[in-house]
Amino acid sequence: MSKLLYVDLLIINGNFVLGPGNEPTLCNNRVSISQDIVHSIIESGLVKELIAERSPVLRADILLRMELLVETDSRIVPGTVHISDGGNGDYFIDAETNDFGSLSLRETL
């Protein structure tokens, strides 16, 4: 088992996950990094721009800006981030973390 470097409250679909005693569930390391990345993209406003944009060229530009935003996270290896459009509002984020190996996320807009 790897050392707990990052601990956070687990959030799924915008809500805290509660355990049997109604206490918040914790997540750590890769899951914590993953949800931090998703929240940083949402908070940046780039998701709204992506949803509103119809031009394929400008959408590609927004995805590049998202990749650059993710690379600013010190826990991510620069140059390893790739965000792809899976169609039907699905986006896939692949990156390499410094301490926990590869990371793959799927988000639906």
N, CA, C and O atoms as a GROMACS GRO file, in nm:
protein
  436
    1MET      N    1   0.085  -0.119   0.000
    1MET     CA    2   0.000   0.000   0.000
    1MET      C    3   0.088   0.124   0.000
    1MET      O    4   0.187   0.131   0.073
    2SER      N    5   0.052   0.220  -0.081
    2SER     CA    6   0.133   0.341  -0.091
    2SER      C    7   0.103   0.436   0.025
    2SER      O    8  -0.003   0.431   0.087
    3LYS      N    9   0.198   0.522   0.050
    3LYS     CA   10   0.187   0.621   0.156
    3LYS      C   11   0.076   0.721   0.123
    3LYS      O   12   0.060   0.760   0.007
    4LEU      N   13   0.001   0.764   0.224
    4LEU     CA   14  -0.106   0.861   0.203
    4LEU      C   15  -0.045   1.001   0.199
    4LEU      O   16  -0.012   1.058   0.302
    5LEU      N   17  -0.031   1.055   0.078
    5LEU     CA   18   0.024   1.190   0.061
    5LEU      C   19  -0.085   1.295   0.051
    5LEU      O   20  -0.068   1.407   0.098
    6TYR      N   21  -0.198   1.258  -0.010
    6TYR     CA   22  -0.307   1.354  -0.033
    6TYR      C   23  -0.437   1.290   0.014
    6TYR      O   24  -0.473   1.182  -0.032
    7VAL      N   25  -0.506   1.356   0.104
    7VAL     CA   26  -0.633   1.306   0.157
    7VAL      C   27  -0.738   1.415   0.137
    7VAL      O   28  -0.712   1.533   0.160
    8ASP      N   29  -0.856   1.373   0.094
    8ASP     CA   30  -0.963   1.468   0.065
    8ASP      C   31  -1.097   1.402   0.093
    8ASP      O   32  -1.104   1.281   0.115
    9LEU      N   33  -1.203   1.481   0.093
    9LEU     CA   34  -1.338   1.427   0.101
    9LEU      C   35  -1.378   1.379  -0.037
    9LEU      O   36  -1.355   1.448  -0.136
   10LEU      N   37  -1.439   1.261  -0.044
   10LEU     CA   38  -1.480   1.205  -0.173
   10LEU      C   39  -1.606   1.275  -0.221
   10LEU      O   40  -1.705   1.287  -0.148
   11ILE      N   41  -1.601   1.322  -0.346
   11ILE     CA   42  -1.714   1.389  -0.408
   11ILE      C   43  -1.749   1.315  -0.537
   11ILE      O   44  -1.663   1.294  -0.623
   12ILE      N   45  -1.875   1.276  -0.549
   12ILE     CA   46  -1.923   1.210  -0.671
   12ILE      C   47  -2.048   1.283  -0.717
   12ILE      O   48  -2.141   1.306  -0.639
   13ASN      N   49  -2.050   1.320  -0.846
   13ASN     CA   50  -2.162   1.394  -0.905
   13ASN      C   51  -2.193   1.522  -0.826
   13ASN      O   52  -2.310   1.559  -0.811
   14GLY      N   53  -2.090   1.589  -0.778
   14GLY     CA   54  -2.107   1.716  -0.709
   14GLY      C   55  -2.152   1.706  -0.565
   14GLY      O   56  -2.179   1.808  -0.502
   15ASN      N   57  -2.162   1.586  -0.512
   15ASN     CA   58  -2.208   1.566  -0.374
   15ASN      C   59  -2.105   1.490  -0.292
   15ASN      O   60  -2.036   1.402  -0.344
   16PHE      N   61  -2.096   1.523  -0.163
   16PHE     CA   62  -2.011   1.447  -0.073
   16PHE      C   63  -2.070   1.307  -0.059
   16PHE      O   64  -2.191   1.290  -0.049
   17VAL      N   65  -1.982   1.207  -0.057
   17VAL     CA   66  -2.025   1.070  -0.035
   17VAL      C   67  -2.024   1.047   0.116
   17VAL      O   68  -1.924   1.069   0.183
   18LEU      N   69  -2.138   1.002   0.167
   18LEU     CA   70  -2.152   0.978   0.311
   18LEU      C   71  -2.149   0.829   0.340
   18LEU      O   72  -2.203   0.749   0.264
   19GLY      N   73  -2.086   0.793   0.450
   19GLY     CA   74  -2.079   0.655   0.494
   19GLY      C   75  -2.203   0.614   0.571
   19GLY      O   76  -2.298   0.692   0.581
   20PRO      N   77  -2.202   0.493   0.627
   20PRO     CA   78  -2.320   0.442   0.699
   20PRO      C   79  -2.361   0.528   0.819
   20PRO      O   80  -2.479   0.534   0.852
   21GLY      N   81  -2.267   0.594   0.883
   21GLY     CA   82  -2.298   0.678   0.997
   21GLY      C   83  -2.320   0.823   0.959
   21GLY      O   84  -2.315   0.912   1.044
   22ASN      N   85  -2.345   0.848   0.829
   22ASN     CA   86  -2.363   0.983   0.776
   22ASN      C   87  -2.238   1.070   0.788
   22ASN      O   88  -2.248   1.192   0.789
   23GLU      N   89  -2.122   1.006   0.798
   23GLU     CA   90  -1.997   1.081   0.800
   23GLU      C   91  -1.937   1.083   0.660
   23GLU      O   92  -1.957   0.988   0.583
   24PRO      N   93  -1.865   1.190   0.625
   24PRO     CA   94  -1.805   1.197   0.491
   24PRO      C   95  -1.703   1.086   0.468
   24PRO      O   96  -1.627   1.049   0.558
   25THR      N   97  -1.703   1.034   0.347
   25THR     CA   98  -1.606   0.933   0.308
   25THR      C   99  -1.480   1.003   0.258
   25THR      O  100  -1.488   1.104   0.188
   26LEU      N  101  -1.364   0.949   0.295
   26LEU     CA  102  -1.237   1.007   0.253
   26LEU      C  103  -1.184   0.936   0.128
   26LEU      O  104  -1.213   0.818   0.106
   27CYS      N  105  -1.108   1.008   0.049
   27CYS     CA  106  -1.035   0.949  -0.062
   27CYS      C  107  -0.890   0.994  -0.049
   27CYS      O  108  -0.860   1.087   0.026
   28ASN      N  109  -0.801   0.928  -0.121
   28ASN     CA  110  -0.660   0.964  -0.109
   28ASN      C  111  -0.585   0.946  -0.239
   28ASN      O  112  -0.632   0.882  -0.332
   29ASN      N  113  -0.468   1.005  -0.242
   29ASN     CA  114  -0.370   0.994  -0.349
   29ASN      C  115  -0.428   1.013  -0.489
   29ASN      O  116  -0.469   1.124  -0.523
   30ARG      N  117  -0.434   0.908  -0.572
   30ARG     CA  118  -0.477   0.922  -0.712
   30ARG      C  119  -0.620   0.974  -0.723
   30ARG      O  120  -0.648   1.057  -0.810
   31VAL      N  121  -0.710   0.927  -0.638
   31VAL     CA  122  -0.849   0.973  -0.644
   31VAL      C  123  -0.856   1.120  -0.605
   31VAL      O  124  -0.930   1.197  -0.667
   32SER      N  125  -0.781   1.159  -0.505
   32SER     CA  126  -0.778   1.299  -0.462
   32SER      C  127  -0.723   1.388  -0.574
   32SER      O  128  -0.779   1.495  -0.601
   33ILE      N  129  -0.615   1.345  -0.638
   33ILE     CA  130  -0.558   1.422  -0.750
   33ILE      C  131  -0.660   1.431  -0.863
   33ILE      O  132  -0.678   1.537  -0.922
   34SER      N  133  -0.726   1.320  -0.894
   34SER     CA  134  -0.824   1.316  -1.002
   34SER      C  135  -0.936   1.416  -0.979
   34SER      O  136  -0.971   1.493  -1.069
   35GLN      N  137  -0.993   1.414  -0.860
   35GLN     CA  138  -1.105   1.506  -0.838
   35GLN      C  139  -1.058   1.650  -0.829
   35GLN      O  140  -1.133   1.741  -0.865
   36ASP      N  141  -0.936   1.675  -0.783
   36ASP     CA  142  -0.881   1.810  -0.784
   36ASP      C  143  -0.866   1.862  -0.927
   36ASP      O  144  -0.893   1.979  -0.955
   37ILE      N  145  -0.823   1.775  -1.018
   37ILE     CA  146  -0.808   1.813  -1.159
   37ILE      C  147  -0.944   1.850  -1.219
   37ILE      O  148  -0.958   1.953  -1.284
   38VAL      N  149  -1.044   1.766  -1.196
   38VAL     CA  150  -1.178   1.792  -1.249
   38VAL      C  151  -1.231   1.923  -1.194
   38VAL      O  152  -1.287   2.003  -1.269
   39HIS      N  153  -1.215   1.946  -1.064
   39HIS     CA  154  -1.266   2.070  -1.004
   39HIS      C  155  -1.192   2.193  -1.056
   39HIS      O  156  -1.253   2.298  -1.074
   40SER      N  157  -1.062   2.181  -1.081
   40SER     CA  158  -0.988   2.296  -1.133
   40SER      C  159  -1.035   2.332  -1.274
   40SER      O  160  -1.043   2.449  -1.309
   41ILE      N  161  -1.065   2.230  -1.355
   41ILE     CA  162  -1.116   2.256  -1.490
   41ILE      C  163  -1.253   2.323  -1.484
   41ILE      O  164  -1.279   2.419  -1.555
   42ILE      N  165  -1.340   2.272  -1.398
   42ILE     CA  166  -1.474   2.330  -1.385
   42ILE      C  167  -1.465   2.474  -1.336
   42ILE      O  168  -1.530   2.563  -1.391
   43GLU      N  169  -1.383   2.498  -1.233
   43GLU     CA  170  -1.371   2.632  -1.175
   43GLU      C  171  -1.305   2.732  -1.269
   43GLU      O  172  -1.322   2.853  -1.253
   44SER      N  173  -1.229   2.684  -1.366
   44SER     CA  174  -1.161   2.774  -1.460
   44SER      C  175  -1.257   2.840  -1.558
   44SER      O  176  -1.223   2.941  -1.619
   45GLY      N  177  -1.375   2.784  -1.575
   45GLY     CA  178  -1.471   2.836  -1.672
   45GLY      C  179  -1.454   2.777  -1.812
   45GLY      O  180  -1.533   2.808  -1.901
   46LEU      N  181  -1.353   2.692  -1.830
   46LEU     CA  182  -1.328   2.634  -1.963
   46LEU      C  183  -1.439   2.538  -2.006
   46LEU      O  184  -1.464   2.522  -2.125
   47VAL      N  185  -1.504   2.475  -1.909
   47VAL     CA  186  -1.612   2.382  -1.944
   47VAL      C  187  -1.728   2.458  -2.009
   47VAL      O  188  -1.784   2.412  -2.108
   48LYS      N  189  -1.762   2.574  -1.954
   48LYS     CA  190  -1.870   2.655  -2.013
   48LYS      C  191  -1.833   2.698  -2.154
   48LYS      O  192  -1.916   2.696  -2.244
   49GLU      N  193  -1.707   2.737  -2.173
   49GLU     CA  194  -1.662   2.776  -2.307
   49GLU      C  195  -1.673   2.659  -2.405
   49GLU      O  196  -1.716   2.675  -2.519
   50LEU      N  197  -1.634   2.541  -2.359
   50LEU     CA  198  -1.636   2.422  -2.444
   50LEU      C  199  -1.779   2.386  -2.484
   50LEU      O  200  -1.804   2.351  -2.600
   51ILE      N  201  -1.871   2.393  -2.390
   51ILE     CA  202  -2.010   2.360  -2.420
   51ILE      C  203  -2.069   2.459  -2.519
   51ILE      O  204  -2.146   2.421  -2.607
   52ALA      N  205  -2.032   2.587  -2.506
   52ALA     CA  206  -2.089   2.691  -2.591
   52ALA      C  207  -2.028   2.697  -2.731
   52ALA      O  208  -2.089   2.750  -2.824
   53GLU      N  209  -1.907   2.642  -2.746
   53GLU     CA  210  -1.834   2.655  -2.873
   53GLU      C  211  -1.875   2.546  -2.972
   53GLU      O  212  -1.882   2.429  -2.937
   54ARG      N  213  -1.901   2.587  -3.096
   54ARG     CA  214  -1.940   2.492  -3.202
   54ARG      C  215  -1.828   2.469  -3.304
   54ARG      O  216  -1.829   2.368  -3.374
   55SER      N  217  -1.734   2.560  -3.314
   55SER     CA  218  -1.626   2.547  -3.410
   55SER      C  219  -1.527   2.439  -3.365
   55SER      O  220  -1.475   2.446  -3.254
   56PRO      N  221  -1.500   2.338  -3.449
   56PRO     CA  222  -1.404   2.233  -3.412
   56PRO      C  223  -1.265   2.288  -3.381
   56PRO      O  224  -1.197   2.237  -3.292
   57VAL      N  225  -1.223   2.390  -3.453
   57VAL     CA  226  -1.090   2.448  -3.430
   57VAL      C  227  -1.084   2.516  -3.293
   57VAL      O  228  -0.987   2.498  -3.219
   58LEU      N  229  -1.187   2.593  -3.260
   58LEU     CA  230  -1.189   2.662  -3.132
   58LEU      C  231  -1.211   2.564  -3.016
   58LEU      O  232  -1.162   2.588  -2.905
   59ARG      N  233  -1.284   2.455  -3.040
   59ARG     CA  234  -1.299   2.352  -2.936
   59ARG      C  235  -1.164   2.286  -2.907
   59ARG      O  236  -1.132   2.259  -2.792
   60ALA      N  237  -1.086   2.260  -3.012
   60ALA     CA  238  -0.952   2.203  -2.994
   60ALA      C  239  -0.863   2.298  -2.913
   60ALA      O  240  -0.782   2.254  -2.831
   61ASP      N  241  -0.880   2.428  -2.937
   61ASP     CA  242  -0.804   2.527  -2.861
   61ASP      C  243  -0.841   2.522  -2.712
   61ASP      O  244  -0.754   2.531  -2.626
   62ILE      N  245  -0.970   2.508  -2.683
   62ILE     CA  246  -1.014   2.500  -2.544
   62ILE      C  247  -0.960   2.374  -2.478
   62ILE      O  248  -0.918   2.378  -2.363
   63LEU      N  249  -0.960   2.262  -2.550
   63LEU     CA  250  -0.904   2.137  -2.494
   63LEU      C  251  -0.755   2.153  -2.466
   63LEU      O  252  -0.706   2.102  -2.365
   64LEU      N  253  -0.683   2.223  -2.553
   64LEU     CA  254  -0.541   2.249  -2.529
   64LEU      C  255  -0.523   2.334  -2.403
   64LEU      O  256  -0.434   2.308  -2.323
   65ARG      N  257  -0.607   2.436  -2.387
   65ARG     CA  258  -0.599   2.520  -2.268
   65ARG      C  259  -0.627   2.439  -2.141
   65ARG      O  260  -0.568   2.464  -2.036
   66MET      N  261  -0.718   2.340  -2.152
   66MET     CA  262  -0.745   2.251  -2.039
   66MET      C  263  -0.622   2.166  -2.006
   66MET      O  264  -0.586   2.149  -1.889
   67GLU      N  265  -0.557   2.113  -2.110
   67GLU     CA  266  -0.436   2.034  -2.089
   67GLU      C  267  -0.329   2.116  -2.019
   67GLU      O  268  -0.264   2.068  -1.926
   68LEU      N  269  -0.310   2.240  -2.064
   68LEU     CA  270  -0.210   2.327  -2.002
   68LEU      C  271  -0.246   2.358  -1.857
   68LEU      O  272  -0.157   2.367  -1.772
   69LEU      N  273  -0.375   2.373  -1.828
   69LEU     CA  274  -0.418   2.396  -1.690
   69LEU      C  275  -0.386   2.276  -1.602
   69LEU      O  276  -0.335   2.292  -1.491
   70VAL      N  277  -0.414   2.156  -1.651
   70VAL     CA  278  -0.386   2.034  -1.575
   70VAL      C  279  -0.236   2.021  -1.549
   70VAL      O  280  -0.195   1.978  -1.441
   71GLU      N  281  -0.154   2.058  -1.648
   71GLU     CA  282  -0.009   2.047  -1.632
   71GLU      C  283   0.047   2.143  -1.528
   71GLU      O  284   0.160   2.124  -1.482
   72THR      N  285  -0.029   2.245  -1.488
   72THR     CA  286   0.020   2.335  -1.384
   72THR      C  287   0.014   2.272  -1.245
   72THR      O  288   0.075   2.323  -1.151
   73ASP      N  289  -0.058   2.160  -1.232
   73ASP     CA  290  -0.063   2.089  -1.104
   73ASP      C  291   0.073   2.025  -1.079
   73ASP      O  292   0.122   1.948  -1.162
   74SER      N  293   0.133   2.056  -0.966
   74SER     CA  294   0.269   2.009  -0.936
   74SER      C  295   0.277   1.857  -0.919
   74SER      O  296   0.386   1.800  -0.920
   75ARG      N  297   0.163   1.790  -0.903
   75ARG     CA  298   0.162   1.644  -0.885
   75ARG      C  299   0.160   1.570  -1.018
   75ARG      O  300   0.171   1.448  -1.022
   76ILE      N  301   0.146   1.645  -1.129
   76ILE     CA  302   0.139   1.587  -1.263
   76ILE      C  303   0.271   1.608  -1.336
   76ILE      O  304   0.331   1.715  -1.326
   77VAL      N  305   0.316   1.507  -1.409
   77VAL     CA  306   0.439   1.518  -1.488
   77VAL      C  307   0.407   1.602  -1.611
   77VAL      O  308   0.320   1.566  -1.690
   78PRO      N  309   0.477   1.715  -1.630
   78PRO     CA  310   0.451   1.800  -1.746
   78PRO      C  311   0.474   1.724  -1.877
   78PRO      O  312   0.566   1.643  -1.889
   79GLY      N  313   0.388   1.752  -1.975
   79GLY     CA  314   0.400   1.688  -2.105
   79GLY      C  315   0.329   1.555  -2.117
   79GLY      O  316   0.330   1.496  -2.225
   80THR      N  317   0.267   1.507  -2.008
   80THR     CA  318   0.201   1.376  -2.014
   80THR      C  319   0.049   1.386  -2.021
   80THR      O  320  -0.019   1.283  -2.028
   81VAL      N  321  -0.004   1.506  -2.018
   81VAL     CA  322  -0.150   1.525  -2.015
   81VAL      C  323  -0.206   1.519  -2.157
   81VAL      O  324  -0.153   1.582  -2.248
   82HIS      N  325  -0.313   1.442  -2.173
   82HIS     CA  326  -0.384   1.437  -2.300
   82HIS      C  327  -0.533   1.432  -2.271
   82HIS      O  328  -0.579   1.346  -2.196
   83ILE      N  329  -0.608   1.524  -2.330
   83ILE     CA  330  -0.753   1.526  -2.316
   83ILE      C  331  -0.814   1.499  -2.452
   83ILE      O  332  -0.781   1.567  -2.550
   84SER      N  333  -0.903   1.401  -2.459
   84SER     CA  334  -0.965   1.367  -2.587
   84SER      C  335  -1.116   1.368  -2.575
   84SER      O  336  -1.173   1.343  -2.469
   85ASP      N  337  -1.179   1.397  -2.688
   85ASP     CA  338  -1.325   1.400  -2.698
   85ASP      C  339  -1.373   1.261  -2.735
   85ASP      O  340  -1.342   1.211  -2.843
   86GLY      N  341  -1.448   1.199  -2.646
   86GLY     CA  342  -1.499   1.065  -2.672
   86GLY      C  343  -1.634   1.065  -2.742
   86GLY      O  344  -1.690   0.959  -2.772
   87GLY      N  345  -1.688   1.185  -2.768
   87GLY     CA  346  -1.820   1.195  -2.830
   87GLY      C  347  -1.930   1.190  -2.726
   87GLY      O  348  -1.909   1.142  -2.615
   88ASN      N  349  -2.046   1.237  -2.763
   88ASN     CA  350  -2.163   1.238  -2.674
   88ASN      C  351  -2.138   1.307  -2.541
   88ASN      O  352  -2.198   1.271  -2.440
   89GLY      N  353  -2.049   1.406  -2.541
   89GLY     CA  354  -2.022   1.481  -2.418
   89GLY      C  355  -1.923   1.416  -2.324
   89GLY      O  356  -1.900   1.467  -2.214
   90ASP      N  357  -1.862   1.305  -2.365
   90ASP     CA  358  -1.761   1.238  -2.282
   90ASP      C  359  -1.622   1.289  -2.317
   90ASP      O  360  -1.588   1.303  -2.435
   91TYR      N  361  -1.543   1.317  -2.215
   91TYR     CA  362  -1.405   1.361  -2.234
   91TYR      C  363  -1.315   1.274  -2.148
   91TYR      O  364  -1.348   1.242  -2.034
   92PHE      N  365  -1.202   1.235  -2.205
   92PHE     CA  366  -1.107   1.148  -2.136
   92PHE      C  367  -0.979   1.224  -2.107
   92PHE      O  368  -0.922   1.287  -2.196
   93ILE      N  369  -0.934   1.217  -1.984
   93ILE     CA  370  -0.810   1.283  -1.942
   93ILE      C  371  -0.712   1.175  -1.901
   93ILE      O  372  -0.740   1.094  -1.813
   94ASP      N  373  -0.596   1.174  -1.965
   94ASP     CA  374  -0.489   1.083  -1.930
   94ASP      C  375  -0.368   1.165  -1.891
   94ASP      O  376  -0.334   1.262  -1.958
   95ALA      N  377  -0.302   1.126  -1.782
   95ALA     CA  378  -0.184   1.197  -1.736
   95ALA      C  379  -0.100   1.103  -1.650
   95ALA      O  380  -0.146   0.997  -1.606
   96GLU      N  381   0.022   1.143  -1.628
   96GLU     CA  382   0.114   1.068  -1.544
   96GLU      C  383   0.138   1.150  -1.417
   96GLU      O  384   0.171   1.268  -1.424
   97THR      N  385   0.121   1.085  -1.302
   97THR     CA  386   0.147   1.155  -1.176
   97THR      C  387   0.292   1.132  -1.134
   97THR      O  388   0.355   1.035  -1.176
   98ASN      N  389   0.345   1.221  -1.053
   98ASN     CA  390   0.482   1.206  -1.005
   98ASN      C  391   0.499   1.086  -0.913
   98ASN      O  392   0.603   1.020  -0.916
   99ASP      N  393   0.398   1.058  -0.831
   99ASP     CA  394   0.414   0.956  -0.726
   99ASP      C  395   0.330   0.830  -0.744
   99ASP      O  396   0.357   0.729  -0.679
  100PHE      N  397   0.227   0.834  -0.830
  100PHE     CA  398   0.132   0.723  -0.833
  100PHE      C  399   0.107   0.664  -0.970
  100PHE      O  400   0.008   0.592  -0.989
  101GLY      N  401   0.192   0.691  -1.067
  101GLY     CA  402   0.177   0.633  -1.199
  101GLY      C  403   0.071   0.704  -1.282
  101GLY      O  404   0.042   0.822  -1.262
  102SER      N  405   0.014   0.630  -1.376
  102SER     CA  406  -0.079   0.691  -1.471
  102SER      C  407  -0.215   0.714  -1.408
  102SER      O  408  -0.256   0.650  -1.311
  103LEU      N  409  -0.283   0.810  -1.467
  103LEU     CA  410  -0.414   0.854  -1.418
  103LEU      C  411  -0.505   0.865  -1.539
  103LEU      O  412  -0.468   0.928  -1.638
  104SER      N  413  -0.624   0.806  -1.533
  104SER     CA  414  -0.721   0.817  -1.642
  104SER      C  415  -0.855   0.856  -1.584
  104SER      O  416  -0.904   0.794  -1.489
  105LEU      N  417  -0.914   0.960  -1.641
  105LEU     CA  418  -1.044   1.010  -1.596
  105LEU      C  419  -1.140   1.012  -1.712
  105LEU      O  420  -1.100   1.030  -1.827
  106ARG      N  421  -1.266   0.996  -1.681
  106ARG     CA  422  -1.372   1.014  -1.781
  106ARG      C  423  -1.474   1.105  -1.720
  106ARG      O  424  -1.527   1.077  -1.612
  107GLU      N  425  -1.502   1.214  -1.788
  107GLU     CA  426  -1.603   1.310  -1.741
  107GLU      C  427  -1.704   1.333  -1.851
  107GLU      O  428  -1.669   1.338  -1.969
  108THR      N  429  -1.827   1.347  -1.813
  108THR     CA  430  -1.935   1.375  -1.908
  108THR      C  431  -1.982   1.517  -1.886
  108THR      O  432  -2.014   1.556  -1.773
  109LEU      N  433  -1.988   1.595  -1.993
  109LEU     CA  434  -2.038   1.732  -1.984
  109LEU      C  435  -2.182   1.737  -2.027
  109LEU      O  436  -2.243   1.844  -2.027
   0.00000   0.00000   0.00000
